[in-house]
Amino acid sequence: MKKNTTYKISITIAVLFIFLQAFPQSSKKEMQKMVDEDLQLAVKQYKYMQKILPAGNLPRSYDSVKNELIVSGSDWWCSGFYPGTLWYLYEYTKDESLKT
């Protein structure tokens, strides 16, 4: 079973690589622009979340009906997603507030 999964992943990566190589240069630039815009939006969203996140808690989800951030402690299985994303956004922007 594991061998079959590894094979499927390898094929998927190979197809993705070939697909990306087929893009004209202008499409690659457009894609980079879209990625940059999306990352800038993520930075804005995470900076806002930093402001409303209670100290000692990590974001879990957002209740749009109640307009409320649902939080958890570090014992929740996804608790590392938030600090991990902050680290990736810091690497992208070098914004010290994200690193802190």
N, C-alpha and C positions, 0 to 999 in steps of 0.2 A: 504494500500500500504506500509506504513512504517513498519507494523508488518511483512509483507512478506519479505521486504529487510533485516530486522533484523534477521529473520529466516535463510535466505540464507547466511548471513555473519557468523552466529553461526555455521552453517553446514560446511562452508568453513574452518573456524578455527579448528573445530573438526577434519575434514579430514586431514588438514595440520599437526596437532599435531600427529595424528595416523601415518601418513606417515613418519614424522621425527623420531618417536620412533622406527619405523621398520628399520631404517638405522643401519647397523653395526657400531661399534665404529670407525673402520678405515675410513669409509665413512664420519663420522662426523669430523674426523681430517682433511681429505682431503677438506671438505667443509670449515672448519675454515681457512685452508691455503689459499684457493681460496679467501675467504672474506678478509683476511689480505692483500693479494696481490692487490686486487681491491681497498681497502682503501688506500694503499700506493700509488697506481697510482693516485687516486683522490687527495691525498695530493700534489703530484707533480704538477698536473694540476692546482689546486687552487692556489698554490704558484706562478706558472707562471702567472696565470690570475691576481693575486695581482700586479705583476710588470707592466703589460700592461694596467690595468684599470685606466682610467683618474680619478683624484680626484673628489669626489662628485658625482660619477656615480655608477650605479650598472650594472652588465652584464645582457644582455637580450638574446642574441644569438650570433652565430658566422657565418660569411659569409666566407665559405671556398674558394669560387671563388675569392673574393677580399682579402682574408687572413686578415679579419678585424673583430674586436670585436664590436658588436652592443650593445650600452648601453642605459640605461634609467634612469630616476630619481626615487625617492621613491614613486611616484604616480602611477606607473605601478602596476597592480594587482599581479604580481609575484615577486615584488621587495624583498620580504622577503625570497625568496628561497636561494639566495646567502648567506646572513648572517646566515641563519639557518643552511645551510650546513657547513659553516665555524665553527659554534659552535659544530656541531656533530663531525667534523674532529678534533677539539681541544679536545673534550672529549675523543676521541680515542687515540690521540697522546700525549696530554699535551704539544704540541708545542705552545709556547707563541706567535709566529708570526701569527698563525691562530686565536688566541684569540683577538689579537690587531686589 
